[in-house]
Amino acid sequence: MRILLSIGCNEYDHANVLKGAEADARRMFEALVRADIGDYDEARSKLLLSPSVDTVRQALREALFSHGDVDTFTFFFAGHGGVRAGSFYMWVRDTRSDAQSITALSLSDIFRSINEAAPVQSNIIIDACESGGLIADLGVLLKADMLGDAGTPGITLVATSAQNQFSGETELGGFGTNAILDCIEGREFVQDTASVLDLVEVGRCVSNRLRATDQSPVVWGLNLYGPPKFCRNPHYGKDPAKPLREIAQSWPAVSASAARERYDDLWRAYASVSGEWHPRSFSDAMAKALSPLAATSELLAGFAERFGDAALERAEYSDDAFRKAQVSAALAVCLLPYLQTESVGRAAGRFLETTGDQLIAAGSKLLNDLTGDAYALLARRGGGLSELFYLPLRVAKVVGWMAAAPGLYKTDDPRRRTAEALFSRILQSLLDHYQGSIVAMSDVQAPYWALALSRAAHLHLDHQADELAGLLFNSVVACRARLARWDISPESTLDYLLARRENDYSKVHDLVERPLETLTVLMRIAPALDLGQVFDQDLWKLDGVPFAAYVTPAFSEYGEDMMTHGQNLAWTVGHDIFRVADLGRSWPCSHPEPSSATVVGAVVLASLLYPDRVPWFCLEGLPTRDAGAVECTTMRA
């Protein structure tokens, strides 16, 4: 997530008014929230004009601590500033010169907030008189625990004047702000070798330019590593927007406004690939671009593949090892409504194989990490109580995605064997080291467990399948199937965890999934694992629990936000269902099956991207165990 806090102060209760500070803050805000410049989250970023000190502190608190993990945080201030008692202060509307420590915004306080929130990269820009005095506050940052270690936050600062200088301005704005905007909007050349600029590069360029105005900017950086994160580079030789401009030529003739709308949507989708990525937003943008091409399948397939090449290249910048697989999967799912034609089918097949290749690469990296550190799946930053909720979800996602990988290749493809072996090793590693986190925590895990158990059954990983199913069923029984809703908000997870710990859900009824699908998954696969009678022994403890399944023959809808042509099936333990076998007898006899392996792969990927749906056909036709396996299973049970 990229968040900007831009402050400009013209009006002062106890100081001379300014003319251009608010305009500077507004121009900086409008530039950096543009997707083609800074791509900061406009909804979560804030523009404050002549605010009080309390308003600024509240905005700072919301920016850093109210939106989850922040990837990039940029702070801009234009207005009066001054150094007092060894600290630099930014003056806002109600600042008093004789009480700056209380009525002004201290740079030290901002540093402390950044240290605590720990964004991956923070950028601070101050266009104020004496702003170079911020050097006096750097001691807050220069602590041993803030230096050198991997994962410690990076901070870059640019002050547009030295400690003993004023900041000049014209009718067009402050000298410093004008220079910075010229760099990020392309009027001033910085470099053309990287697609993204960092603030240090911009600061150097601004420093050279402001020498003619008798201002000496201060540029300083700490823990600068990884790719730059401040803004796009408009002079990059391989312009990131170029692939989009080229593929836009494939669109049919439409009005300029409609073409521009689709381009903007695609740019936002493309830009999100390397940062905070949401499959639904990405797919919605693709759907808008693909729909005008539906009449010409070759054009549609070519467009999707060219956009895919650009998006996968962009995904290289993501910190998520699985991002390229997810992006390729989303592109395959977007083609589901158009698979009736051969050209689109071939394109979807290539996306499936690309997804498989990327899953093998990501899974191999994960397995290597787990070999070196058995607990590599734990959050690298933050964590704490939230890991009690999110680690089980993370484990489920890993086994679900890796279980899907073999099915993305043809039966005789050697990569299928590689993916199967990788799934088996990762599953065993997780069973060895994460047994306490293999629990049914939320109904969002249902499709992941379905795919993992199905794949384990197909590969005859009998011991692993039994252990996985047993751990999950026991966790369902332990909480009487009161799993969290699949769409529970992060802010509500602690309330749910406390309720689950105390076994008192009276105050969190709205956080519990009813009816749930996780229990359906476990009961549906139990006969194939010969665990039906084992589960029956504890089924009475779930008396009154409703569970469900949504079964649809319209597989082309699996990527849609809403599926409308299916059937809702529902049961209640102790009313319709008394034994596991009862579910099998009440299941529809003619269950829908996908028409091709390509449809199977795309539907499976859709359930991984949008886990409010389960590919129930994956639990059909599972191999039965021979007599020896049955005997071993009975002994283990």
C-alpha positions as CSV (number, residue, x, y, z in Angstrom):
1,M,0.0,0.0,0.0
2,R,1.3,3.5,-1.0
3,I,0.1,6.3,1.2
4,L,0.8,10.1,0.9
5,L,0.2,12.8,3.5
6,S,0.6,16.2,1.9
7,I,0.3,19.3,4.1
8,G,0.4,23.0,3.1
9,C,-0.2,25.9,5.5
10,N,-0.9,29.4,4.4
11,E,-3.0,30.6,7.3
12,Y,-1.4,31.2,10.7
13,D,-2.9,32.4,14.0
14,H,0.4,33.6,15.4
15,A,2.6,34.1,12.3
16,N,2.7,35.8,8.9
17,V,0.5,34.3,6.3
18,L,2.0,32.6,3.2
19,K,0.6,32.6,-0.3
20,G,1.8,29.4,-2.1
21,A,2.2,26.7,0.5
22,E,-1.4,25.3,0.1
23,A,-1.0,25.3,-3.7
24,D,2.3,23.4,-3.4
25,A,0.7,20.7,-1.2
26,R,-2.2,20.4,-3.5
27,R,0.0,20.1,-6.6
28,M,2.2,17.5,-4.9
29,F,-0.9,15.5,-3.9
30,E,-2.5,15.7,-7.3
31,A,0.7,14.6,-9.0
32,L,1.6,11.7,-6.7
33,V,-1.9,10.1,-6.6
34,R,-1.9,9.8,-10.4
35,A,-1.5,6.2,-11.5
36,D,1.0,7.2,-14.1
37,I,3.2,9.2,-11.7
38,G,3.1,8.1,-8.1
39,D,0.3,5.6,-7.9
40,Y,-0.4,6.5,-4.3
41,D,-3.7,5.3,-2.9
42,E,-5.9,8.4,-3.3
43,A,-8.7,7.1,-1.0
44,R,-6.3,6.5,1.9
45,S,-3.9,9.5,1.2
46,K,-4.7,12.9,2.7
47,L,-4.3,16.5,1.6
48,L,-4.4,18.9,4.6
49,L,-4.6,22.7,4.0
50,S,-3.8,25.0,7.0
51,P,-4.6,22.4,9.6
52,S,-4.2,22.5,13.3
53,V,-1.5,20.4,15.0
54,D,-4.1,18.0,16.4
55,T,-5.6,17.4,12.9
56,V,-2.1,16.6,11.5
57,R,-1.3,14.2,14.3
58,Q,-4.6,12.4,13.8
59,A,-4.0,12.2,10.0
60,L,-0.5,10.9,10.6
61,R,-1.9,8.2,13.0
62,E,-4.5,7.1,10.4
63,A,-2.0,7.0,7.6
64,L,0.6,4.9,9.4
65,F,-1.6,2.7,11.7
66,S,-5.1,2.3,10.3
67,H,-4.6,0.6,6.9
68,G,-2.5,-2.5,7.7
69,D,1.1,-2.8,6.4
70,V,2.3,0.3,4.5
71,D,4.7,-0.4,1.7
72,T,5.6,3.2,0.9
73,F,4.8,6.3,3.0
74,T,5.5,9.8,1.7
75,F,5.2,12.9,3.8
76,F,5.2,16.4,2.2
77,F,5.1,19.7,4.1
78,A,5.1,23.3,2.8
79,G,4.9,26.2,5.2
80,H,6.8,27.9,8.0
81,G,9.5,26.0,9.8
82,G,12.1,26.6,12.4
83,V,14.7,25.1,14.7
84,R,14.2,25.4,18.4
85,A,16.2,23.7,21.2
86,G,17.9,21.3,18.9
87,S,14.9,20.1,17.0
88,F,13.2,21.1,13.7
89,Y,9.5,22.0,13.9
90,M,6.9,22.4,11.1
91,W,4.5,25.2,11.8
92,V,0.8,24.7,11.3
93,R,-2.2,27.0,11.8
94,D,-2.1,27.2,15.7
95,T,1.6,27.0,16.2
96,R,3.1,29.5,18.6
97,S,6.8,30.4,18.2
98,D,7.3,30.4,22.0
99,A,5.7,27.0,22.5
100,Q,6.8,25.0,19.4
101,S,7.3,21.7,21.3
102,I,3.6,21.6,22.0
103,T,2.0,23.6,19.2
104,A,4.1,22.6,16.2
105,L,4.8,19.3,14.4
106,S,8.1,17.9,15.5
107,L,10.1,16.0,13.0
108,S,11.4,13.8,15.8
109,D,7.8,12.7,16.5
110,I,7.3,11.8,12.8
111,F,10.5,9.7,12.9
112,R,9.3,7.9,16.0
113,S,6.0,7.1,14.3
114,I,7.7,5.8,11.2
115,N,10.0,3.7,13.4
116,E,7.0,2.1,15.0
117,A,4.9,1.6,11.9
118,A,7.9,0.5,9.9
119,P,6.8,1.1,6.3
120,V,9.2,-0.5,3.9
121,Q,10.2,2.9,2.5
122,S,9.4,6.4,3.9
123,N,10.0,9.6,2.0
124,I,10.0,13.0,3.7
125,I,9.9,16.2,1.8
126,I,10.0,19.6,3.6
127,D,9.8,22.9,1.7
128,A,10.1,25.3,4.6
129,C,12.5,27.9,5.9
130,E,15.4,26.4,7.9
131,S,14.2,22.9,6.9
132,G,17.8,21.7,6.7
133,G,17.7,21.9,10.5
134,L,16.1,18.4,10.4
135,I,19.7,17.1,10.7
136,A,19.4,17.8,14.4
137,D,16.6,15.2,14.6
138,L,18.4,12.3,12.9
139,G,19.6,10.9,16.2
140,V,16.1,9.4,16.6
141,L,16.8,7.3,13.6
142,L,20.4,6.4,14.2
143,K,19.8,3.5,16.6
144,A,21.5,0.1,16.3
145,D,18.2,-1.7,15.8
146,M,17.4,0.6,12.9
147,L,20.6,0.1,10.9
148,G,21.8,-2.6,8.6
149,D,19.5,-5.6,9.3
150,A,17.4,-6.9,6.4
151,G,13.9,-5.7,6.6
152,T,14.6,-2.5,8.6
153,P,12.7,0.4,7.1
154,G,14.3,2.7,4.6
155,I,14.0,6.5,5.0
156,T,14.8,9.3,2.6
157,L,14.6,13.0,3.4
158,V,14.8,16.1,1.3
159,A,14.8,19.5,2.8
160,T,14.7,22.3,0.3
161,S,16.8,24.8,2.3
162,A,19.7,24.7,4.7
163,Q,19.4,25.3,8.4
164,N,20.2,29.0,8.1
165,Q,18.3,29.7,4.9
166,F,14.9,30.8,3.8
167,S,12.8,28.9,1.2
168,G,12.0,31.1,-1.7
169,E,8.7,31.1,-3.6
170,T,7.2,32.6,-6.8
171,E,3.6,33.0,-7.9
172,L,4.0,29.5,-9.4
173,G,4.9,28.0,-6.0
174,G,8.0,27.3,-3.8
175,F,11.3,27.0,-5.5
176,G,11.9,23.5,-4.0
177,T,8.4,22.2,-4.7
178,N,8.6,23.4,-8.3
179,A,11.9,21.7,-8.8
180,I,10.6,18.4,-7.3
181,L,7.5,18.4,-9.5
182,D,9.5,19.2,-12.6
183,C,11.5,16.0,-11.9
184,I,8.6,13.7,-11.2
185,E,6.4,15.0,-14.0
186,G,9.2,14.8,-16.6
187,R,10.1,18.4,-17.2
188,E,13.5,17.9,-15.6
189,F,15.6,14.9,-16.6
190,V,16.8,12.7,-13.7
191,Q,17.9,9.5,-15.4
192,D,16.5,7.0,-18.0
193,T,18.0,3.7,-16.8
194,A,15.3,2.6,-14.3
195,S,11.5,2.6,-14.5
196,V,11.1,4.1,-11.0
197,L,12.8,7.0,-9.3
198,D,13.9,7.2,-5.7
199,L,13.8,10.4,-3.7
200,V,17.6,10.5,-3.3
201,E,18.0,10.8,-7.1
202,V,15.3,13.5,-7.2
203,G,17.0,15.3,-4.3
204,R,20.3,15.4,-6.1
205,C,18.8,16.9,-9.2
206,V,16.8,19.5,-7.1
207,S,20.0,20.4,-5.2
208,N,21.9,21.1,-8.4
209,R,19.0,23.2,-9.8
210,L,18.5,25.3,-6.6
211,R,22.1,26.4,-6.4
212,A,21.1,29.3,-8.6
213,T,18.5,30.5,-6.1
214,D,20.9,30.5,-3.1
215,Q,19.1,27.6,-1.5
216,S,21.1,24.5,-0.5
217,P,18.8,21.5,-0.2
218,V,19.7,18.7,2.2
219,V,19.4,15.1,1.0
220,W,19.8,12.2,3.3
221,G,19.0,8.4,3.2
222,L,19.0,5.5,5.6
223,N,18.8,1.7,4.9
224,L,18.3,2.2,1.1
225,Y,18.0,-1.2,-0.5
226,G,15.7,-3.0,-3.0
227,P,14.0,-1.3,-5.9
228,P,13.2,2.4,-5.7
229,K,9.7,3.2,-4.6
230,F,9.0,7.0,-4.8
231,C,7.5,7.5,-8.2
232,R,7.6,6.4,-11.8
233,N,10.4,7.7,-14.1
234,P,8.9,9.5,-17.0
235,H,12.2,9.3,-18.9
236,Y,12.8,5.6,-18.6
237,G,14.0,4.3,-21.9
238,K,11.7,1.3,-21.7
239,D,8.6,3.2,-20.7
240,P,6.3,0.9,-18.7
241,A,3.3,2.4,-20.4
242,K,4.6,1.6,-23.8
243,P,3.3,-2.0,-23.8
244,L,-0.2,-0.7,-22.9
245,R,-0.1,1.9,-25.6
246,E,0.8,-0.7,-28.2
247,I,-1.8,-3.2,-27.2
248,A,-4.4,-0.5,-27.0
249,Q,-4.2,-0.4,-30.8
250,S,-5.9,-3.8,-30.8
251,W,-9.1,-2.3,-29.4
252,P,-11.9,-1.8,-31.9
253,A,-12.8,1.6,-33.0
254,V,-14.7,3.3,-30.1
255,S,-15.1,6.8,-28.8
256,A,-12.0,8.4,-27.4
257,S,-13.5,8.6,-24.0
258,A,-14.2,4.9,-23.8
259,A,-10.8,4.0,-25.0
260,R,-9.2,6.3,-22.4
261,E,-11.4,4.7,-19.7
262,R,-10.2,1.2,-20.6
263,Y,-6.6,2.4,-20.8
264,D,-6.8,4.0,-17.3
265,D,-8.3,0.8,-15.9
266,L,-5.6,-1.3,-17.4
267,W,-2.9,1.0,-16.2
268,R,-4.2,0.7,-12.7
269,A,-4.3,-3.0,-13.0
270,Y,-0.8,-3.2,-14.5
271,A,0.7,-0.9,-11.9
272,S,-0.9,-2.9,-9.0
273,V,0.9,-6.1,-10.1
274,S,4.2,-5.1,-8.3
275,G,2.6,-3.7,-5.2
276,E,-0.7,-4.2,-3.4
277,W,-2.5,-6.5,-5.8
278,H,-6.2,-7.5,-5.6
279,P,-7.3,-10.2,-8.0
280,R,-10.8,-8.9,-8.3
281,S,-9.8,-5.4,-9.3
282,F,-7.3,-6.7,-11.7
283,S,-9.8,-9.1,-13.3
284,D,-12.5,-6.4,-13.5
285,A,-10.1,-4.2,-15.5
286,M,-9.3,-7.0,-17.8
287,A,-13.0,-7.8,-18.4
288,K,-13.7,-4.3,-19.5
289,A,-10.8,-4.5,-22.0
290,L,-11.7,-8.0,-23.3
291,S,-15.5,-7.5,-23.8
292,P,-15.2,-5.3,-26.9
293,L,-13.0,-7.9,-28.5
294,A,-15.4,-10.9,-28.0
295,A,-16.5,-11.0,-31.6
296,T,-12.9,-11.5,-32.8
297,S,-11.4,-14.4,-30.8
298,E,-7.9,-14.1,-32.4
299,L,-7.7,-10.4,-31.5
300,L,-8.9,-11.2,-27.9
301,A,-6.4,-13.9,-27.4
302,G,-3.5,-11.8,-28.8
303,F,-4.5,-8.9,-26.6
304,A,-4.6,-11.0,-23.5
305,E,-1.2,-12.6,-24.2
306,R,0.5,-9.3,-24.9
307,F,-1.0,-7.8,-21.7
308,G,0.1,-10.9,-19.9
309,D,3.7,-10.5,-21.0
310,A,3.8,-6.9,-19.8
311,A,2.1,-7.7,-16.5
312,L,4.4,-10.7,-15.7
313,E,7.4,-8.5,-16.4
314,R,6.0,-6.0,-14.0
315,A,5.4,-8.7,-11.4
316,E,9.2,-9.2,-11.1
317,Y,9.2,-6.2,-8.8
318,S,6.8,-7.8,-6.3
319,D,8.1,-9.1,-3.0
320,D,5.6,-12.0,-3.2
321,A,7.2,-15.1,-4.7
322,F,3.8,-16.3,-5.8
323,R,2.8,-13.0,-7.5
324,K,3.7,-14.1,-11.0
325,A,1.7,-17.3,-10.6
326,Q,-1.3,-15.4,-9.3
327,V,-1.2,-12.8,-12.2
328,S,-1.0,-15.6,-14.8
329,A,-3.8,-17.4,-13.1
330,A,-6.0,-14.4,-13.1
331,L,-5.4,-13.9,-16.9
332,A,-6.3,-17.6,-17.5
333,V,-9.5,-17.1,-15.5
334,C,-10.4,-14.0,-17.4
335,L,-10.6,-16.1,-20.6
336,L,-13.1,-18.6,-19.1
337,P,-16.2,-16.9,-20.8
338,Y,-14.5,-17.1,-24.2
339,L,-13.1,-20.7,-24.3
340,Q,-15.5,-21.9,-26.9
341,T,-13.1,-20.8,-29.6
342,E,-9.8,-22.6,-30.4
343,S,-7.6,-19.5,-30.4
344,V,-8.7,-18.4,-26.9
345,G,-8.4,-22.0,-25.7
346,R,-4.8,-22.1,-26.8
347,A,-4.1,-18.8,-25.1
348,A,-5.7,-20.0,-21.9
349,G,-3.7,-23.2,-22.1
350,R,-0.5,-21.2,-22.3
351,F,-1.5,-19.2,-19.3
352,L,-2.2,-22.4,-17.3
353,E,1.3,-23.7,-18.2
354,T,2.9,-20.4,-17.3
355,T,1.0,-20.5,-13.9
356,G,2.3,-24.0,-13.3
357,D,5.9,-23.0,-14.2
358,Q,5.7,-20.0,-11.8
359,L,4.2,-22.2,-9.0
360,I,7.1,-24.6,-9.4
361,A,9.6,-21.7,-9.2
362,A,7.8,-20.2,-6.1
363,G,7.3,-23.6,-4.5
364,S,10.9,-24.5,-5.0
365,K,12.0,-21.3,-3.4
366,L,9.7,-21.9,-0.5
367,L,10.9,-25.4,0.0
368,N,14.5,-24.2,0.0
369,D,13.6,-21.5,2.6
370,L,11.8,-24.1,4.7
371,T,14.9,-26.3,4.6
372,G,17.1,-23.5,5.8
373,D,14.5,-22.2,8.3
374,A,11.6,-24.4,9.2
375,Y,9.6,-21.4,10.2
376,A,10.1,-19.3,7.1
377,L,6.3,-19.0,6.7
378,L,6.0,-16.8,9.7
379,A,5.6,-13.1,9.1
380,R,8.9,-11.3,8.6
381,R,7.5,-8.1,10.1
382,G,4.8,-7.4,12.6
383,G,3.1,-10.7,13.2
384,G,2.2,-11.0,16.9
385,L,-1.4,-12.1,17.7
386,S,-2.5,-11.7,14.1
387,E,-0.3,-14.7,13.2
388,L,-2.7,-16.9,15.2
389,F,-5.3,-16.1,12.6
390,Y,-3.3,-15.5,9.4
391,L,-0.7,-18.2,9.6
392,P,-3.3,-21.0,9.2
393,L,-4.7,-19.2,6.2
394,R,-1.2,-18.8,4.8
395,V,-0.5,-22.6,5.2
396,A,-3.8,-23.4,3.5
397,K,-3.0,-21.1,0.6
398,V,0.4,-22.7,0.1
399,V,-0.9,-26.3,0.0
400,G,-3.9,-25.3,-2.2
401,W,-1.8,-23.5,-4.8
402,M,0.8,-26.2,-4.9
403,A,-1.9,-28.9,-5.2
404,A,-3.2,-27.1,-8.2
405,A,0.1,-27.0,-10.1
406,P,0.2,-30.6,-11.4
407,G,-3.2,-30.3,-13.0
408,L,-2.1,-27.3,-15.1
409,Y,0.0,-29.6,-17.3
410,K,-0.9,-32.4,-19.7
411,T,-0.7,-35.9,-18.2
412,D,2.5,-36.8,-20.1
413,D,4.3,-33.5,-19.4
414,P,7.4,-34.1,-17.2
415,R,6.7,-30.9,-15.4
416,R,3.6,-32.6,-14.0
417,R,5.8,-35.1,-12.2
418,T,8.0,-32.2,-10.9
419,A,5.0,-30.4,-9.5
420,E,3.6,-33.5,-7.9
421,A,6.9,-34.2,-6.1
422,L,7.1,-30.6,-5.0
423,F,3.6,-30.7,-3.6
424,S,4.4,-33.9,-1.7
425,R,7.6,-32.5,-0.1
426,I,6.0,-29.2,0.9
427,L,2.9,-30.9,2.4
428,Q,5.2,-33.2,4.5
429,S,7.3,-30.2,5.6
430,L,4.2,-28.3,6.7
431,L,2.8,-31.4,8.5
432,D,6.1,-31.8,10.3
433,H,6.6,-28.2,11.4
434,Y,3.2,-26.4,11.3
435,Q,0.9,-29.0,12.7
436,G,-0.4,-26.5,15.3
437,S,-1.3,-24.1,12.4
438,I,-3.1,-26.7,10.3
439,V,-6.5,-25.8,11.6
440,A,-9.8,-24.7,10.0
441,M,-9.8,-21.1,11.0
442,S,-12.0,-19.5,8.3
443,D,-14.3,-20.7,5.6
444,V,-12.0,-19.0,3.1
445,Q,-9.8,-22.0,3.4
446,A,-12.4,-24.4,2.0
447,P,-11.2,-24.5,-1.6
448,Y,-7.5,-24.8,-0.6
449,W,-8.3,-27.8,1.6
450,A,-10.4,-29.4,-1.1
451,L,-7.6,-29.2,-3.6
452,A,-4.9,-30.3,-1.2
453,L,-6.8,-33.3,0.0
454,S,-7.9,-34.2,-3.5
455,R,-4.3,-34.0,-4.8
456,A,-3.0,-36.1,-1.9
457,A,-5.6,-38.7,-2.6
458,H,-4.7,-38.8,-6.3
459,L,-1.0,-39.2,-5.5
460,H,-1.8,-41.9,-2.9
461,L,-0.2,-39.9,-0.1
462,D,-2.4,-41.8,2.3
463,H,-0.6,-41.0,5.5
464,Q,-0.4,-37.3,4.7
465,A,-4.0,-37.1,3.6
466,D,-5.2,-38.8,6.7
467,E,-3.2,-36.6,9.0
468,L,-4.3,-33.4,7.2
469,A,-8.0,-34.4,7.1
470,G,-7.8,-35.5,10.8
471,L,-6.2,-32.2,12.0
472,L,-8.8,-30.2,10.1
473,F,-11.8,-32.2,11.3
474,N,-10.6,-32.1,14.9
475,S,-10.3,-28.3,14.7
476,V,-13.8,-28.0,13.3
477,V,-15.2,-30.2,16.1
478,A,-13.2,-28.3,18.7
479,C,-14.9,-25.0,17.8
480,R,-18.2,-26.6,16.9
481,A,-17.8,-25.5,13.3
482,R,-17.8,-21.8,14.3
483,L,-15.3,-20.8,11.6
484,A,-14.7,-17.2,10.8
485,R,-16.5,-15.7,7.8
486,W,-14.6,-16.0,4.6
487,D,-14.7,-12.2,4.2
488,I,-13.9,-11.2,7.9
489,S,-12.2,-7.9,8.1
490,P,-8.7,-7.6,9.6
491,E,-10.0,-5.4,12.3
492,S,-12.4,-8.1,13.5
493,T,-9.9,-11.0,13.7
494,L,-8.8,-10.4,17.3
495,D,-12.4,-10.4,18.5
496,Y,-13.0,-13.7,16.7
497,L,-9.8,-15.2,18.2
498,L,-10.8,-14.2,21.7
499,A,-14.3,-15.6,21.2
500,R,-12.8,-18.9,19.9
501,R,-10.4,-19.1,22.8
502,E,-13.2,-18.6,25.3
503,N,-15.6,-20.7,23.3
504,D,-18.1,-17.9,23.7
505,Y,-19.4,-16.5,20.4
506,S,-22.3,-14.6,21.8
507,K,-20.8,-11.2,20.8
508,V,-19.4,-12.2,17.4
509,H,-22.3,-14.0,15.7
510,D,-21.8,-11.8,12.6
511,L,-18.2,-13.0,12.4
512,V,-19.1,-16.7,12.2
513,E,-19.8,-18.4,8.8
514,R,-23.2,-20.0,8.5
515,P,-23.7,-22.2,6.7
516,L,-20.1,-23.2,6.0
517,E,-18.4,-25.2,3.2
518,T,-15.3,-26.4,5.0
519,L,-17.3,-29.1,6.8
520,T,-18.8,-30.1,3.5
521,V,-15.3,-30.5,2.0
522,L,-14.2,-32.8,4.8
523,M,-17.3,-34.9,4.8
524,R,-17.3,-35.2,1.1
525,I,-13.8,-36.5,0.9
526,A,-13.9,-38.7,4.0
527,P,-15.2,-41.8,2.2
528,A,-12.3,-41.7,-0.3
529,L,-9.9,-41.6,2.6
530,D,-11.8,-44.3,4.5
531,L,-12.4,-41.8,7.3
532,G,-16.1,-41.9,7.2
533,Q,-16.6,-44.1,10.3
534,V,-13.9,-42.2,12.2
535,F,-15.6,-38.9,11.6
536,D,-19.0,-40.4,12.5
537,Q,-17.8,-41.0,16.0
538,D,-17.6,-37.2,16.6
539,L,-20.3,-36.0,14.3
540,W,-22.8,-35.8,17.2
541,K,-20.7,-32.9,18.7
542,L,-21.7,-30.9,15.6
543,D,-25.4,-31.4,16.1
544,G,-27.4,-28.5,14.6
545,V,-24.5,-27.2,12.5
546,P,-25.6,-26.1,9.0
547,F,-23.3,-26.7,6.1
548,A,-23.6,-26.1,2.4
549,A,-22.3,-26.3,-1.2
550,Y,-22.9,-24.2,-4.3
551,V,-22.8,-26.5,-7.3
552,T,-23.0,-24.9,-10.8
553,P,-22.8,-26.3,-14.3
554,A,-21.9,-22.8,-15.6
555,F,-18.1,-23.1,-15.3
556,S,-17.7,-20.0,-17.4
557,E,-19.0,-18.0,-14.4
558,Y,-16.3,-19.2,-12.0
559,G,-14.3,-16.0,-12.5
560,E,-17.3,-13.7,-12.0
561,D,-18.0,-11.8,-8.8
562,M,-21.4,-13.4,-8.6
563,M,-22.4,-16.9,-10.0
564,T,-26.1,-17.1,-10.8
565,H,-26.8,-20.4,-12.6
566,G,-26.0,-22.8,-9.9
567,Q,-27.8,-24.6,-7.1
568,N,-27.4,-24.0,-3.3
569,L,-27.3,-27.3,-1.4
570,A,-27.7,-27.2,2.4
571,W,-27.8,-29.7,5.2
572,T,-27.9,-29.7,9.0
573,V,-26.1,-32.2,11.2
574,G,-28.7,-34.1,13.3
575,H,-31.5,-33.1,10.9
576,D,-30.6,-34.2,7.3
577,I,-27.2,-35.8,8.1
578,F,-26.4,-38.3,10.9
579,R,-23.4,-40.0,9.3
580,V,-20.9,-39.1,6.7
581,A,-22.5,-41.6,4.3
582,D,-25.7,-39.7,4.4
583,L,-24.1,-36.8,2.6
584,G,-23.0,-39.0,-0.3
585,R,-26.5,-40.3,-0.6
586,S,-28.1,-36.8,-0.7
587,W,-25.5,-35.4,-3.1
588,P,-26.9,-34.8,-6.7
589,C,-26.4,-37.9,-8.8
590,S,-25.7,-36.0,-12.0
591,H,-22.9,-33.6,-10.8
592,P,-21.6,-31.2,-13.5
593,E,-18.2,-31.8,-15.0
594,P,-16.0,-29.3,-16.9
595,S,-15.8,-30.0,-20.6
596,S,-12.0,-29.9,-21.0
597,A,-8.8,-29.9,-19.1
598,T,-8.4,-26.2,-19.9
599,V,-11.7,-25.5,-18.2
600,V,-10.7,-27.6,-15.2
601,G,-7.5,-25.7,-14.8
602,A,-9.1,-22.3,-15.1
603,V,-11.9,-23.1,-12.7
604,V,-9.5,-24.5,-10.1
605,L,-7.4,-21.3,-10.4
606,A,-10.6,-19.2,-10.0
607,S,-11.4,-20.9,-6.7
608,L,-7.9,-20.1,-5.5
609,L,-8.1,-16.5,-6.5
610,Y,-11.7,-16.1,-5.2
611,P,-12.0,-18.5,-2.3
612,D,-15.7,-18.1,-1.8
613,R,-16.3,-20.9,-4.3
614,V,-15.2,-24.6,-4.2
615,P,-14.5,-26.7,-7.3
616,W,-16.6,-29.7,-6.1
617,F,-15.8,-31.8,-9.1
618,C,-12.3,-32.2,-7.8
619,L,-13.7,-34.4,-5.0
620,E,-15.4,-36.7,-7.5
621,G,-13.8,-39.9,-8.9
622,L,-11.0,-40.1,-6.4
623,P,-9.0,-43.3,-6.4
624,T,-10.0,-46.0,-3.8
625,R,-7.5,-47.6,-1.5
626,D,-6.6,-51.2,-1.8
627,A,-7.2,-53.7,1.0
628,G,-3.7,-53.1,2.5
629,A,-4.2,-49.4,2.5
630,V,-7.6,-49.8,4.1
631,E,-6.1,-51.9,6.9
632,C,-3.3,-49.4,7.5
633,T,-5.8,-46.6,7.6
634,T,-8.0,-48.4,10.1
635,M,-5.0,-49.1,12.4
636,R,-4.0,-45.4,12.3
637,A,-7.6,-44.3,13.0
